[in-house]
Each structure stands twice: as C-alpha cells, then as structure tokens.
Amino acid sequence: MENKPVSCLKKSYAINSFFSVCSNDNAFMKTEKKSTRPAIRERQIMQEVLEELQAIRAKMIDDVANCAFRLDKIHPDYRKSAENLLHYLVLRRRDRRELQQHLAMLGLSSLGRSESHVLATIDAVIRVVCRLLGKVEISLPKAEATVDFALGEQLLRKHTECLLGKAAQGRGVRIMVTMPSEAAYDYGLVHKLLQQGMECMRINCAHDNAAAWLRMIEHLRRAQHTLGLSCQVVMDLAGPKLRTGQFQQGPAVVRIRPQRDVFGRVIAPARVWITAGSAPSPPPSPADAIVPVTAEWLPNLLVGQQVRFTDTRDARHTMTIVDVTDHGCWGELRKTAYLISGTVLRCQHSNEGVAQETLVDDLPPSEGRLLLRQGDPLILTRDLRTGRPAAYASNGQLLTPAMIGITIPEIFDDVRPGETIWFDDGKIGGVIETIEERQVLVRITHARVAGEKLRGDKGVNFPESALRLPALTEKDIDDLAFVARYADVVELSFANSAEDVELLRQHLARLGKRQPAIVLKIETQRGFENLPAMLLAAMQMPCCGVMIARGDLAVECGFERMAEVQEEILWICEAAHVPVIWATQVLESLAKDGIPSRAEITDAAMGHRAECVMLNKGPHVVTAVQVLDSILRRMQAHQFKKRAMLRELRLAHALQANPEATGDFEAPDSKE
C-alpha cells in the first residue's frame, strides 16, 4: 500500500470532518425546527384567545351602556348585580366551547365559574395571557361597576339573607316547608318543624283560607318565641292554574282493605276511624277508612268490643275496637269489606237501654275519574259541565267519547290543531285534532298500556300554545291584602313576562308601605325564556328571588330537558346574585311514606347548589326536614355552586392506612 504524505492525510480528515459537522448541523436545525412548531402554535392560540376575550369585553361594556334605560330603574342594592347579569348574557350569547378548550390547553382558568363576577374573570384571564405573550399589560376600558371575585359572593349572600333570613349554624342552604292544613290547629307540628331546621314557612294560597293562614302564622310566631329561632313567612299566590273540571261522582261506598303480602295473607289489619256523622272529627293519624255513625251510639263503644255487620256483598264481618278517644274510636278489620250509607252496625252493650245497633251515616260519593288509553278521543268543553266517561255499545264500538271541562275556557281561543296538551303533571298526553266553537277534540298519545286514570282538579299544560293568561287572578288580588300585611315573601305563580312582575309590584305598592319580597316561580316555557327580562324587572324592588317549580316546568319543557333547564336557571340567577329555591318533589316519598328513594337523595343533594330547598307536606315531613338538613350540611363541605371545595377525603388515605390493598398479586413460593 502506497504511503500518503501527512499533509494529505490532514486534508482528507478535515474534509470528512467538515461534511460530518454539516450533517450534524442539518439534523440539529431540523430538530430545532420541529421543537419550535408547538411553541408557535401555542403562541397563535394565545393571540386568538386574547383577541376573542377583548372582543367579548368590549361587547359587555357596550351592552351595559345600551341598557342604561333599564339600569336606571334598578334598585341601588341590585345595580352592580344587574350589570353583571348583562355581562353574563353577552358571554353566553355565543358558543364558547372552543375558547374553553384553548384556555384549558394553556393551563389557564376557564370561564365556567365566572357567573358571579364575569368581567373580573375576563380581565384576569386577559392579564395572564398578555404576560404569557410577553406584552406590556394592555389598557382596558374601565367598566362602570366591576364586580370582583369577593364581591360577587358577598352580594349573593346579602341578597339571600334579605329574602330568606339567616341560615342555620353550619348550613348555608335554607329549608322551606309547605304547610299542611293541620298546621292551622296543630301547634306541635309547627314547633317541631322549626326546631328541626325549617327557616321558611310556605303557605299555599290555593288551599285553606285567611283564617287558617293566620292561625298557622300565629303558631309560627309562638314557636319562634319559645325556641329563639327566626323563620320567614312565604305566601304563594295560586295564579291562573289550568285544571280539569269535575267528573260524574261514583257511588257512595267505602272500601276497607287490610294490607296483604304477595301470597294474599294479611300482614296488617285495616285501620278504621269511627266518628260522629253530625260533627265528624278528622282522624288523628292516617286511616284506611272513615265511617260516620250516630253521635248517641258512639260513646258507648269500649276497647275490645266487636262490631258486626254485613257488607254490600252479603259477606259477614267483625271489626274490633282497639282505641277510644274523645273525638272517635279506632277499629281494626282483617277482611276486605264494602260499606254504604245505611249499613247496620251491631255491638253488644253491657248497659240495658243502650242501643245495640246503628246505621252508617251519609257517606260522600266516590271521586269520579276517566280511564284513558293511547288512541282514545277526549272532548274538552268550553263550559264546566260535569265530565263523563266514554260510552260504548255492547259490541265494544265507541258511541260517545269521554268529556271533561277546563277551568279557564278562554284558552280555547289561543290553541291550535297539532299542538300538544298534558294532564296531571305529564302522566297523560295528547294532541289537539280539531277546534270547534264549543269544544276541542284531543287524541290521547301518551298513557300507560293499561291506561291512566284522570280525575278532576288536575293540572293541564299547553306547552306549545301562546296562552294569554292573566298574571294575577281576582282571587290573587284579594289574597294580596292578607299577604302584604303578614308575609315576608310573596311568590308569583306562573310568572311569564316582565309585565307580570310589574303588575304585581303595582298592586303591592297600592296596598301600603310594607312591601314583601317577591319570588318568581318559573313553571312555564315562556317564563323560562323571559327569565332575564323578569329578573331586571324584579330587581327594581329591594329584594327578590326565583323558584324553580319543577313540576309544571318539566311538563312544559319536556322531562328530557329538565336537567338542562334547571342548570341554566341556576347560572342566570347566580349571575344576577339572586337566590334560587329548588322546589317540587324533593324527598317526596320520604315525606309521604317515610322511606326515600335513592334518586330522591341524589336530587336533594343537587339542590345544595341553590340557596333554598323546598319540601312539600306529608305525614313524615318532620323526618324529611331532619334528613334534608343532614344532606345539606354534608354537601356544603364538598361544593359551593359549581365549584368543588376539595375538602379532605378520608378515601384518599385508604392506601396509606392499608398498604397491602394495592391490587398487586405476588405468586406464592412453589416450595410452599
């Protein structure tokens, strides 16, 4: 091999090194170029986010300026809240999901918890994005009254206390309880409810009368003085409630039926309350049947005596007297029996000259009802004539459709063919087929396969119809005189427009200086759609609130949309710093039957995001208050509105407390 000079070797090495370095530089440049691409894209996203936030902010300022005529009417305590509401409406007027995703990608705070302080949140994010971009903080046009993070929560707490009073120690969400009629003469019930945590007594003006309402309030004041606790009086105006008329009444017969297991064996006898027909007394506890008798015969009954009779089926029965009170007697029956007026009751008395038998006094006729199935026709009449069931020929052919009246026949001028109609909180649904001068024909489209029973005085909804119902009925206006004098809060049922709110405000002003706070009950599609305008009208008063009346609202908006609708109401009201009452069927099974369902417990826990949760009446309502109080106290430590509080979780210590519970499995030694 020929030897090359040293200089040639150096030159060859230098050339190779040069190409090697160039190759490495190219690879480095390619790597550097790839690594800068995400950074460039991230910077582009930041710039887009900044521009969008600035545009949103500018629109917020403009909208507040354009609504000056509305804001000038707002009560001073709500001026900042009204502006914050307008800011929130601008934010939610367009789809912001892409903006939310970009903020999450940048690791920035999203806008999903901005309700109570919208502009302050926008400004905070703008400042952070400017710093990330290396820009000097831009000058933002000054807003007239920006609500900062702390002030938003302070305003909501202030307005809540103004409306609902002070909360219980350790629980921020109030408990409202609807009074049963018994509260007018049972002081002990009111005392127990207040003692267990009731902060708002709700009186429904659709039931009872002014004398009963006053006794309920007097019982509350007495209990407040005794217990040293405060409680607001909330009175609910009945409103223009559409209901079915009355049906033909059934025969005056009482069915007495004991409880049986699946094998037909009696597990609990029927409880029968025997009272004087001339001056009947209500049973002190739930009864399976109430039997009126002559007043002279009743006092001679004794515990352990047996009352014998033959029922309408010629079946012989024996009823045992198990308790005697000053107002009536309790009897127990272990077989099903049917009693009518005039049925002879016999009892062997020890005293001579005492009547051995009596007759069952006049019984009320049984409630009329219709059985409706899918495909059945139903006639709605303009007048409130007595409804009747369908008539059929012997071969099953329909002769005359079933018929009912409607309590507000004027709505017939507002409905159209093809629009839907719902009865009894959505249990029965139909479609309007034809409209005539005196009646409307409905075809039933929604009912259980076996049929659904429709009774009188059940709610009727026309969710697709533009009904021109009055905001206040004549009864409501009459009731307002009592409400304005005694109530702390008045609830406006079926609030549909800002004009409805203004009408209530005018009537209250006419009644004197004492002005109860107002609550808008949102229970129609129209009311939901007009909520922002109604809030601005309500905020002209010193104190206001909103109730999510989920019964009618679910029927109006559709059950599948209910969760979405109640969320939107919560958001809008938080933006306005207006307290919300979570109502309808909360722990209903517990209040009525003593045992809650799993779904009810979850629903009650969800109600924690409102400022108040309402319970309806029931035999076990005191227990329901206790359970609700416990649920709300537990949830308070976990969540405030949509914000997780991140309370320490005991579950997070599970692995430390039990290191072996890791899920790993080690095979045993093969020698063992």
C-alpha positions in Angstrom: 0.0 0.0 0.0 1.3 3.4 -1.0 2.1 5.8 1.8 0.4 9.2 1.5 2.1 12.4 2.8 1.0 13.6 6.3 -0.4 16.8 4.7 -2.7 14.8 2.5 -4.0 12.9 5.5 -4.8 16.0 7.4 -6.6 17.5 4.4 -8.7 14.3 4.0 -9.6 14.3 7.7 -10.5 18.0 7.6 -12.8 17.4 4.6 -14.5 14.5 6.3 -14.9 16.4 9.5 -16.5 19.3 7.6 -19.1 17.1 6.0 -19.7 15.4 9.3 -20.3 18.7 11.0 -22.6 19.9 8.2 -24.6 16.8 8.5 -25.0 17.2 12.3 -25.9 20.9 11.9 -28.7 20.0 9.4 -30.0 17.4 11.9 -29.9 19.9 14.7 -31.7 22.5 12.7 -34.4 20.0 11.7 -34.8 19.1 15.4 -34.9 22.7 16.5 -37.5 23.5 13.8 -39.7 20.6 14.9 -39.4 21.7 18.6 -40.4 25.3 17.8 -43.6 24.3 16.0 -45.7 23.6 19.1 -44.4 26.8 20.7 -45.5 28.8 17.6 -48.9 27.2 17.6 -49.3 27.8 21.3 -48.5 31.5 20.7 -51.0 31.7 18.0 -53.7 30.2 20.3 -52.7 32.8 23.0 -53.2 35.6 20.5 -56.5 34.3 19.3 -57.7 33.9 22.9 -56.6 37.4 23.7 -58.4 38.9 20.7 -61.6 37.0 21.5 -61.6 38.0 25.2 -61.0 41.6 24.2 -64.0 41.5 21.8 -66.2 39.9 24.4 -65.2 42.5 27.0 -65.9 45.4 24.6 -69.3 43.9 23.8 -70.1 43.7 27.5 -69.3 47.4 28.0 -71.4 48.3 25.0 -74.4 46.3 26.2 -74.4 47.9 29.6 -74.3 51.3 28.0 -77.1 50.5 25.7 -79.3 49.2 28.6 -78.9 52.4 30.6 -82.6 53.0 30.5 -83.2 49.6 32.2 -80.5 50.0 34.7 -81.7 53.4 35.8 -84.8 51.7 37.2 -82.9 49.1 39.2 -82.8 49.3 43.0 -79.4 50.6 44.2 -78.8 47.3 46.0 -79.0 45.4 42.7 -77.3 47.9 40.3 -74.0 46.0 40.2 -75.8 42.7 40.0 -77.8 43.8 37.1 -74.7 44.9 35.2 -73.1 41.5 36.0 -76.2 39.8 34.6 -75.8 41.7 31.3 -72.2 40.8 31.2 -73.0 37.1 31.6 -75.7 37.2 28.9 -73.1 38.5 26.4 -70.7 35.7 27.4 -73.3 33.1 26.9 -74.9 34.5 23.8 -72.5 32.5 21.6 -70.9 29.1 21.7 -67.7 29.4 23.7 -66.7 25.8 23.7 -63.6 26.3 21.5 -62.5 29.2 23.7 -62.9 27.0 26.8 -60.7 24.3 25.2 -58.0 26.8 24.3 -57.9 28.1 27.8 -57.6 24.5 29.1 -54.8 23.8 26.7 -52.9 26.8 28.0 -53.4 25.7 31.6 -55.4 28.9 32.4 -58.6 29.3 34.4 -61.7 28.6 32.3 -64.7 30.9 32.3 -67.0 28.1 33.6 -67.1 29.6 37.2 -67.4 33.2 36.2 -71.2 33.6 36.9 -71.0 35.9 39.9 -68.0 38.0 38.7 -68.0 37.9 34.9 -66.0 41.0 33.9 -63.4 40.4 36.7 -62.8 36.9 35.3 -62.4 38.2 31.8 -59.9 40.8 32.9 -57.9 38.3 35.0 -57.5 36.0 32.0 -56.6 38.8 29.7 -53.8 40.0 32.0 -52.4 36.5 32.3 -52.4 35.9 28.5 -50.7 39.3 28.0 -47.9 38.2 30.3 -47.5 34.9 28.6 -47.2 36.7 25.3 -44.5 39.0 26.8 -46.6 42.0 26.2 -46.9 45.0 28.5 -50.3 44.8 30.1 -52.8 46.4 27.8 -55.0 49.3 29.0 -58.6 48.1 29.3 -61.6 50.5 29.1 -62.8 51.0 32.6 -66.2 49.5 33.4 -68.7 51.5 35.5 -69.1 48.9 38.3 -67.0 45.8 38.0 -67.9 43.0 40.5 -64.7 41.4 41.7 -64.4 37.8 42.9 -65.1 38.5 46.5 -67.9 41.0 45.9 -69.9 38.6 43.8 -70.2 36.0 46.6 -70.9 38.8 49.1 -73.8 40.2 47.1 -75.4 36.8 46.7 -75.1 36.1 50.4 -76.5 39.6 51.2 -79.5 39.2 48.9 -80.1 35.6 50.2 -80.3 36.8 53.8 -82.6 39.6 52.8 -85.0 37.2 51.1 -84.8 34.0 53.2 -83.4 35.2 56.5 -80.4 33.9 58.4 -79.2 30.3 57.8 -78.8 27.7 60.4 -75.4 27.3 62.0 -73.2 25.1 59.8 -75.6 25.1 56.9 -75.8 27.8 54.2 -78.8 26.5 52.3 -82.2 27.2 53.8 -85.0 24.8 54.2 -88.6 25.8 53.2 -91.6 23.7 54.2 -95.1 23.9 52.7 -97.7 23.9 55.5 -100.5 21.2 55.5 -103.9 22.3 56.7 -103.2 20.6 60.0 -100.7 23.4 60.8 -103.7 25.7 61.5 -104.7 23.7 64.6 -101.6 21.7 65.4 -99.1 23.9 67.1 -96.9 21.0 67.9 -96.2 20.3 64.2 -95.1 23.8 63.6 -92.9 23.8 66.7 -91.2 20.5 65.6 -90.6 21.8 62.0 -88.9 25.0 63.3 -86.9 23.0 65.9 -85.6 20.6 63.2 -84.4 23.3 60.9 -87.2 25.0 58.9 -86.2 28.6 58.0 -89.1 29.4 55.7 -92.8 28.6 56.3 -94.6 28.4 52.9 -98.4 28.9 52.8 -100.1 28.0 49.6 -103.0 30.4 49.0 -104.6 27.8 46.7 -105.6 25.9 49.9 -107.4 26.8 53.1 -108.4 30.4 53.9 -107.3 33.6 55.6 -108.4 32.4 59.0 -106.4 29.2 58.7 -103.4 31.1 57.3 -103.4 33.5 60.3 -103.5 30.6 62.8 -100.5 29.0 61.0 -98.6 32.3 61.3 -99.6 32.7 65.0 -98.3 29.2 65.7 -95.0 30.1 64.0 -94.6 33.3 66.0 -95.3 31.4 69.2 -92.7 28.7 68.3 -90.1 31.4 67.3 -90.5 33.0 70.7 -90.2 29.6 72.5 -87.2 28.4 70.6 -85.5 31.7 69.9 -85.3 30.9 66.2 -86.2 33.0 63.1 -88.3 32.0 60.2 -89.6 33.8 57.1 -93.3 33.6 56.1 -93.6 32.8 52.4 -97.1 33.0 50.8 -97.7 31.5 47.3 -100.4 33.1 45.2 -102.5 30.5 43.4 -102.2 32.0 40.0 -104.2 31.1 36.8 -103.8 27.4 37.2 -105.5 25.4 34.4 -107.2 22.4 35.8 -109.7 19.8 34.8 -113.3 20.2 35.8 -115.3 17.7 38.0 -116.5 14.3 36.8 -119.6 12.4 37.5 -119.3 11.1 41.0 -119.3 7.4 41.7 -121.4 5.6 44.2 -121.2 6.5 47.9 -119.3 3.4 49.0 -116.3 2.9 51.3 -113.8 0.0 50.6 -112.0 -1.2 53.7 -109.0 -3.2 52.8 -106.2 -4.7 55.1 -102.6 -4.9 53.9 -101.6 -8.3 52.4 -98.4 -9.9 51.3 -97.7 -11.4 47.9 -99.4 -14.6 49.0 -102.6 -12.8 50.0 -102.0 -13.2 53.7 -103.0 -10.3 56.0 -99.9 -8.6 57.4 -101.7 -5.6 58.9 -105.4 -5.0 59.6 -107.2 -2.1 58.1 -107.5 0.9 60.5 -111.0 2.4 60.6 -111.8 5.7 62.2 -115.4 5.8 63.5 -116.7 9.3 64.2 -120.0 11.1 64.7 -121.7 11.9 61.4 -123.3 15.0 62.7 -120.0 16.5 63.9 -117.2 14.5 62.2 -113.6 14.8 63.6 -110.6 14.1 61.3 -108.6 11.1 62.3 -105.5 11.9 64.5 -103.3 9.7 62.2 -103.7 8.2 58.8 -106.8 5.9 58.4 -107.7 3.3 55.8 -111.3 4.3 56.0 -113.6 6.8 57.9 -117.0 5.6 58.9 -119.6 8.1 60.3 -122.3 6.9 62.7 -124.9 8.4 65.0 -123.5 10.5 67.8 -125.6 8.7 70.5 -124.2 5.3 69.7 -120.5 6.2 69.6 -119.8 7.0 73.3 -120.8 3.5 74.4 -118.1 1.7 72.5 -115.3 0.2 74.6 -111.9 -1.2 73.8 -112.1 -4.9 72.9 -115.7 -4.8 71.8 -116.7 -6.3 68.5 -118.8 -4.6 65.9 -120.5 -6.9 63.4 -122.1 -6.0 60.0 -123.0 -7.5 56.6 -121.4 -5.6 53.7 -122.7 -4.9 50.2 -121.6 -8.4 49.0 -123.6 -10.1 51.8 -120.4 -11.0 53.5 -120.3 -11.0 57.3 -117.6 -9.1 59.1 -116.4 -8.4 62.6 -114.5 -5.2 63.5 -112.6 -5.0 66.8 -112.5 -1.7 68.7 -108.8 -1.0 69.7 -108.9 2.6 71.0 -111.4 5.1 72.2 -110.9 8.9 72.2 -113.0 11.9 72.9 -113.5 12.5 69.2 -113.9 9.0 67.9 -112.9 5.4 68.0 -110.4 3.2 66.2 -111.4 -0.2 64.8 -109.5 -2.9 63.1 -110.7 -5.2 60.3 -108.9 -8.2 58.9 -111.0 -8.8 55.8 -111.9 -6.6 52.8 -115.4 -5.0 53.2 -117.6 -2.6 51.3 -119.8 -0.2 53.3 -122.6 2.1 52.1 -124.9 4.6 53.8 -127.5 2.6 55.8 -125.3 -0.4 56.6 -126.3 -1.8 60.0 -123.6 -2.0 62.7 -124.3 -4.1 65.7 -122.5 -4.2 69.0 -123.4 -5.9 72.3 -123.5 -3.2 75.1 -123.5 -4.2 78.8 -125.9 -1.4 79.9 -129.5 -2.1 79.4 -131.4 0.5 77.4 -128.4 1.4 75.2 -128.9 1.0 71.5 -127.4 -2.2 70.3 -127.1 -1.1 66.7 -126.8 1.9 64.5 -126.7 2.8 60.8 -123.7 4.1 58.8 -124.4 7.8 58.3 -124.3 9.6 54.9 -121.0 8.7 53.1 -119.5 11.1 50.5 -119.8 9.9 46.9 -116.6 8.4 45.5 -114.4 10.5 43.3 -115.2 10.5 39.6 -112.5 9.6 37.1 -111.8 8.7 33.5 -109.6 5.8 32.2 -107.7 6.9 29.1 -105.6 4.8 26.8 -103.4 5.7 23.8 -105.5 6.4 20.8 -108.7 7.4 22.8 -110.5 10.6 21.8 -111.3 13.1 24.5 -113.5 16.1 24.3 -112.7 19.4 26.2 -115.7 21.6 26.7 -115.8 25.4 27.0 -118.3 25.2 29.9 -117.6 23.5 33.2 -120.3 20.9 32.7 -119.8 17.7 34.6 -117.4 15.3 32.8 -118.3 11.8 32.0 -116.6 8.6 30.7 -116.8 7.3 27.2 -119.9 5.3 26.2 -119.6 2.0 24.3 -122.0 -0.3 22.5 -122.4 -3.9 23.6 -120.0 -4.9 20.7 -117.3 -2.5 22.0 -117.9 0.2 19.4 -117.4 3.7 20.7 -120.6 5.7 20.9 -119.6 8.9 22.6 -116.0 10.0 23.6 -115.1 10.9 27.1 -115.6 14.5 28.0 -114.3 17.0 30.6 -114.4 20.7 31.2 -111.5 23.2 31.7 -111.4 25.8 34.5 -110.3 28.6 32.2 -112.2 28.2 28.9 -110.7 31.4 27.4 -107.6 29.4 26.5 -109.6 27.8 23.7 -109.1 31.0 21.7 -105.3 30.5 21.9 -104.8 26.9 21.0 -104.3 25.4 17.5 -104.6 22.0 15.9 -101.4 19.9 16.2 -100.3 21.5 19.5 -99.7 19.2 22.5 -101.7 19.0 25.7 -100.7 17.3 29.0 -102.7 16.3 32.1 -101.8 15.6 35.7 -98.1 16.6 35.7 -97.4 14.9 32.4 -98.9 11.5 33.2 -101.3 11.8 30.2 -100.5 13.5 26.9 -102.4 14.2 23.7 -102.6 16.2 20.5 -105.3 18.7 19.6 -107.0 17.5 16.5 -110.0 19.8 15.9 -111.3 23.0 17.4 -115.0 23.9 17.3 -116.9 26.8 18.8 -117.9 24.9 22.0 -115.3 22.2 22.3 -111.9 20.8 21.3 -111.1 17.3 20.3 -107.9 15.7 21.7 -106.4 12.4 20.7 -104.5 10.7 23.6 -100.9 9.8 22.6 -99.2 9.3 25.9 -100.5 6.9 28.6 -99.6 3.6 30.1 -100.5 0.5 28.1 -103.1 -0.4 30.8 -104.5 3.1 30.7 -104.2 6.1 33.0 -106.8 7.5 35.3 -107.7 11.2 35.1 -109.5 12.9 37.9 -111.0 16.3 38.5 -108.9 19.3 39.6 -105.8 18.0 37.9 -103.3 20.3 36.1 -103.5 21.0 32.4 -100.5 22.2 30.3 -100.3 23.6 26.8 -96.5 23.9 26.3 -96.7 24.8 22.6 -99.6 27.2 22.8 -99.2 31.0 23.3 -101.8 31.3 26.1 -102.9 34.8 27.1 -103.4 34.1 30.8 -103.7 36.9 33.3 -100.7 37.3 35.6 -103.0 37.7 38.7 -106.4 36.3 39.1 -109.2 38.1 41.0 -108.5 35.7 43.9 -104.8 36.6 43.9 -105.6 40.3 44.1 -108.0 39.7 47.0 -105.4 37.5 48.8 -102.7 40.1 48.3 -104.3 42.3 51.1 -103.5 39.5 53.6 -100.1 38.7 52.1 -99.0 42.3 52.2 -99.8 42.5 55.9 -98.4 39.2 57.2 -96.0 37.7 54.7 -92.2 38.4 54.4 -92.2 36.9 50.8 -94.8 36.6 48.1 -94.4 34.0 45.3 -95.8 34.9 41.9 -97.1 31.8 40.3 -96.8 31.3 36.5 -94.6 34.4 36.1 -94.3 34.7 32.3 -93.1 38.2 31.5 -91.7 41.5 32.8 -95.2 42.9 32.6 -96.4 40.3 35.1 -93.7 41.3 37.5 -94.6 45.0 37.1 -98.3 44.3 37.7 -97.5 42.5 41.0 -95.3 45.4 42.0 -98.0 47.9 41.3 -100.6 46.0 43.4 -98.2 45.7 46.3 -97.4 49.5 46.2 -101.2 50.2 46.3 -101.5 48.2 49.5 -99.2 50.3 51.6 -95.6 50.8 52.6 -95.0 47.3 53.9 -93.5 45.6 50.8 -92.8 41.8 51.0 -90.0 40.5 48.8 -91.1 38.8 45.6 -90.2 35.3 44.2 -90.7 34.5 40.6 -92.0 30.9 40.1 -90.6 29.6 36.8 -93.0 26.9 35.7 -93.7 27.5 32.0 -91.6 27.5 28.8 -92.4 31.2 28.3 -91.4 32.1 31.8 -88.0 30.3 31.3 -87.4 32.1 28.1 -88.2 35.5 29.6 -86.2 35.0 32.8 -83.5 37.6 32.2 -86.1 40.4 31.5 -88.2 39.3 34.5 -85.1 39.4 36.7 -84.3 43.0 35.7 -88.0 43.9 36.4 -87.8 42.2 39.8 -84.5 43.9 40.7 -86.4 47.2 40.8 -87.5 46.1 44.3 -85.3 45.8 47.3 -85.4 42.1 47.5 -86.3 39.2 45.1 -85.7 35.6 44.3 -86.6 32.7 41.9 -88.2 29.4 42.4 -87.6 26.5 40.0 -91.1 25.0 40.1 -90.0 21.7 38.5 -93.4 20.1 38.3 -95.1 22.2 35.7 -91.8 23.2 34.2 -90.8 19.6 33.4 -94.1 19.2 31.6 -93.7 22.4 29.7 -90.1 22.0 28.6 -90.1 18.2 28.4 -88.8 15.8 31.0 -85.7 15.0 29.0 -84.7 18.7 29.1 -85.4 19.4 32.7 -81.9 18.8 34.0 -80.6 21.3 31.3 -83.2 23.9 32.1 -82.7 23.9 35.8 -79.0 24.3 35.3 -79.5 27.3 33.1 -81.8 28.9 35.7 -79.2 28.4 38.4 -76.5 30.0 36.2 -78.6 33.0 35.2 -79.7 33.7 38.8 -76.1 33.4 40.1 -75.0 36.0 37.6 -77.8 38.3 38.9 -76.9 37.4 42.5 -80.5 36.4 43.0 -81.2 33.4 45.4 -82.9 30.3 44.0 -85.4 28.0 45.6 -85.1 24.3 44.5 -88.7 23.0 44.6 -91.1 20.2 43.7 -90.9 16.5 44.8 -87.8 16.9 47.0 -87.8 13.8 49.3 -91.4 13.3 48.4 -91.5 9.6 49.1 -89.9 10.2 52.5 -92.4 12.9 53.4 -95.4 10.9 52.3 -94.4 7.3 53.0 -91.5 7.5 55.4 -88.9 5.9 53.1 -86.9 7.9 50.4 -85.7 6.5 47.1 -82.1 6.6 46.0 -82.9 9.1 43.3 -84.6 11.4 45.8 -81.5 11.5 48.0 -79.3 12.4 45.0 -81.8 15.1 43.9 -81.8 16.6 47.4 -78.0 16.8 47.3 -78.1 18.5 43.9 -80.4 21.1 45.5 -77.4 22.3 47.6 -76.4 24.5 44.6 -79.5 26.6 45.2 -79.9 28.9 48.2 -83.0 27.2 49.5 -84.7 23.7 49.1 -88.4 23.3 49.5 -90.2 20.3 51.0 -93.9 19.6 50.4 -96.3 18.5 53.1 -96.7 14.8 54.2 -97.2 12.7 57.3 -93.4 12.3 57.7 -92.4 15.9 56.8 -90.6 16.4 60.1 -88.3 13.4 59.3 -87.8 14.8 55.8 -86.5 18.1 57.3 -84.1 16.1 59.5 -82.7 14.1 56.5 -82.5 17.2 54.3 -80.7 19.1 57.0 -78.1 16.3 57.2 -77.6 16.1 53.4 -77.2 19.8 53.0 -74.6 20.0 55.8 -72.6 17.2 54.3 -72.7 18.7 50.8 -71.6 22.2 52.0 -68.2 20.9 52.8 -67.8 19.5 49.3 -69.2 22.0 46.9 -70.3 25.7 46.5 -72.4 26.2 43.4 -70.3 24.6 40.6 -67.0 24.9 42.5 -65.5 21.9 44.2 -64.3 22.8 47.7 -61.7 20.0 47.8 -62.4 19.0 51.4 -60.1 16.3 52.7 -61.3 12.9 51.6 -61.0 10.0 54.0 -60.9 7.8 51.0 -57.6 9.4 49.9 -55.9 7.9 53.0 -57.1 4.3 52.2 -53.8 3.1 50.6 -51.7 4.7 53.4 -53.8 3.0 56.1 -53.7 -0.3 54.3 -50.6 -0.6 52.1 -51.4 -4.2 51.2 -54.5 -3.1 49.4 -52.6 -2.1 46.2 -54.2 -4.6 43.9 -50.8 -6.3 43.2 -50.7 -10.0 43.4 -47.5 -12.0 44.2 -47.5 -15.7 43.4 -46.7 -17.9 46.4 -43.3 -19.7 46.6 -43.6 -23.0 44.7 -41.9 -24.8 47.6 -44.7 -23.9 50.0 
